[in-house]
């Protein structure tokens, strides 16, 4: 009975981690696309450091 509960608990933890990692991948893709749009839209058109939206 105890090994069965441990296996079910492990499966539940792995399913939760997989779901969380999947959500994090989608969030990372959205952030990357927004960064790329901001870089293309403002990075090349302005010649000063004030036009950039990032510090580095």
C-alpha positions, 0 to 999 in steps of 0.5 A: 500500500505504501509503495503504491501511494509513493508512486501516485505521489511521484506521478502527481509531482511530476505532472505538476512540474511538467504543467508548470514547466510548460506554462513557463515555456509559454511565458518565456516565448511571450517575453522573448517576442515582446523583447524582440519587437521592442528591440526592432521597433526602438533599437535601430531608429534612435541614435541616443541612449535615451531612446533605448528602453533597457539600460545595458 
